[in-house]
Amino acid sequence: MPRVFIPAQLLNHERVTLDRPASRHLIKVLRLQAGAEVRVFDGCGTEIEGRIVRASAAGVELALGQRHRVPLPPVSITLLQSVPRGDRMDFIVQKATELGVTRIVPLTSSRGMVKPPPGKARRWRTIAQEAARQSGRADVPDVADVTAMDVALAGAAAAGGTRLLLWEEERALPLRQVLAQVPSAPVTLLVGPEGGFSQAEVESARAQGFRVVGLGPRILRVETAALVAVALTQSALGGLD
């Protein structure tokens, strides 16, 4: 059944009119007409049965029906991702959402994209919403504004849980070994940019309670490292069961 994202604050009445992009998707792409059934999700774990009552150039109006709570991802994973150059962050946000992360925090770091262009965080939130729609999630991960690394490290320490930094220089302690000993508690994964983290950044993370782990003998691209780390964490803690 077609799915459409509508923020929870707009779903307090029996009917709702979709914005232009969502209306265009239902009418122009999916070719739906009045009477067609759709599934609405609010990004917070609720799905609502919907029916198109008006489909015109002015927009699509839905009648809202029964509401269902959908279980949230069983494992809470926060991805602290140093923003890489180019558009690879788009890919990371999309695939991390599909894999069930709870929160994504884009970081500035010494070897990454120091100042992402304005509007990037808004774009990444839109990508997360679309990835949630496509993958069947009823929740949408929180995508934070671009954050300085020291601020993000302090926030992760205050939040508690298991904190892991992926570093290509670490050979003695693989991520899989650490995950085998982690309880099903919140996990924060810290992933660097193309050039990796500097030694000073690694030490700053250690000071905030991060354990430094590796992903094996091969040097992975930043987007590969992030998604491998998320997938391994989900698998180890039951998030893919």
N, C-alpha and C positions, 0 to 999 in steps of 0.2 A: 504494500500500500504506500502511496506517495507520502512523504514526511515533510513537514515544514517547521522551521524554528520561529517561535514568537516569544519575546521576553515575558517573564511571569507577570510583570506589572500591568501588561495589556490584556490579561486573560481573566479579569474579574467580572465580566459580563457574559451574557448568553451568546453574543455575537461579537465578531472582531473583523476589521478590515485590514487586509495585508498591505504591507508597503509595496512600492513599485517593483523592486527586484523579485520578491517572493511571488507577487501576482504574475509577473512576466514569466517566471519559471513554470508556474502551474498552467498558464494559458498557452504560451508560445512554445515552450519546450515539451511539456507533457500532454498538451492538447486536451486539458480537462474542461468540462462544462458544468453548468449548474446541475446539481444532483450527485456529483461525484463525491466519493468519500476520501478523506485525507486523515492523516494522523499528525496532530500538533504536539510538539514537545517544547517545554519551557526552559530548558537548560539547567534546571534544578532537580531533575529526577521525576517529573510528572509528564505523562502522555495523556492527550485528550482526543477523544473521537470527534472528528469534524466533518461537516458536509458543506459543500459549496452551495450557497443560496443565490449568489449573484456573481457573474463573471463578465466583466465589461472593461472597456478602456479606462474607466475610472478606478478599477481595482477589483480585487476578489474579496467577497464578504463570506465569512464562514459562520455557520451555526455550530456552537460548541455543545458537546454531549457529555458522556460519561468520562470521568477522570480516573487514571490508573497511576499508582506509584510504581516506579521501576527501580529495582535495586541499584544502588550506586556501585562503582567499581570496588571490589572487596579490599584492594590494596591501595593505600594513599601514597602516591609518588609525586614528588615535586621535582621538576627538571630545571636546574639552574644552568642555562645555556649561554655561554659567551657567544655573542652574535658574530657569525662568520661573514666574510665579504660576499658580495653578490646576493643572489636570492635564495641561498640554501636554507636560510632560516624558515622560509615559507614551507619548504619540504619537511623540515624537522617538526614544525608545529602541526602540520597535517598528519604525519605518520605517528607522532607521539600521541595525538588525540585518538587516532584509531586504536593505538595500543593501550589506551585507558589511563593516561596520566591525569592527575588531579589538578596540577598547577604547573604553569610554565613561566619562568622568570628570565627574560632576556637580559644579558649582562654586558656591560662594557668591561674590557680587559686590555692589558698592555699590547697584546698581539692580535686583537680582534678588530672588528669595525668599531672604532672609538665613538663615533657619533652617527648612529643610524639616521636616515632622512626622516623628517617630520611625517607623521601619519603611519609609520610602520607598525606601531603597536595596534592601532585600529585595524589595519589590514590583517595582522596576525589573528586578531579576535574573530574577524569575519571568516578566515580560513578555518579556525577551530570550530566555529558554528557549522560550517558546511561539512567538515570532516565528521562531526558528531552526527549530523543528519544522515550522511551516507553510511556510516558504520553502525547505525542503530542505537546510539547512545541517547538517553533522555536527558543527560547532564552535559554541560559544556565546560571544559577545563577553564579555570581562571588564567588569563594571559595578562601578566602585569605589565606596567610601563617599563621601559628600558631603565635598568637599575645599575648603579655603581657596584662593583664587586664587593667592596668592603661593607656596604649597606646590606647586600644580599646575604653575605656570610653571617653578619650579626643577626639578621632576621631568622636565618635557619637555625642558629644556635639557640635563640630564644624559643623557637617552636619545638625544639627537642626532637626525639626520634633518632634514627640511624642516619648519619651523614657520610657520604662517600664521594671522594674526588677521583675522577678517572684521569690517569696521567701516563703518558707513553713511556716515561722513564722508569716506572715501577715494574719490576720483573718478579719480585719475590712473593708478592701477595696478590693473587688473582681475584677478580670480582666474585667468581663462582664460589671460591672458598669462603669468603666473607659472608655471602648470602646464605650459605648453608647454616650459619650460626645466628642469623638475624631473626628475631621474632616478627610476627606479622604486625609491626608497628609502622608509623609513618617513615618513609624513606626519602631522603633528599639526595639526588644525583647531581654532581657538579661536573660539567663537561666544558672543555676549553675550545678555543678557536683553531684555525688551521695550524698555527705555529705552536700550539700548546700553551700551557701556563708557564710563567717565569718561576724561578726558584723562590723568589720573594712572595709570589701569589700562593704558591703551594704552602709555604710556611705560615702565611696568614690564615689559610684554611685550616691547617693543623691546629693553630691556636684557638680556633673556634670549634674544635671537636670533630673535624673531618678526618676520616681514615683515608689514606692514599692507596688506591688499588689500580691494577692493570687489567688489560683485556687480551693478554697473550703476546706472542712474539712479533706479530705484524703491526705495522703502523696503519691505522685506519683513518679514512677521511672523517671529518668532524661529524657529518650527518650519519655516517655508518656507526661511529662510536656511540653517539647518543642513542640511536635506536636499538643497537645491540644491548646496551646497558639497560634500557627500559625493558626490553623483552626478557632478558635474563632475570631481572628483578621480579617481573610479573610471574614468570614461570616458577621461580624458587619459592615465592610466597603465595602461590595459588591463584594469582590473578588471571591465569589463562585456563583454569579448570572449568 
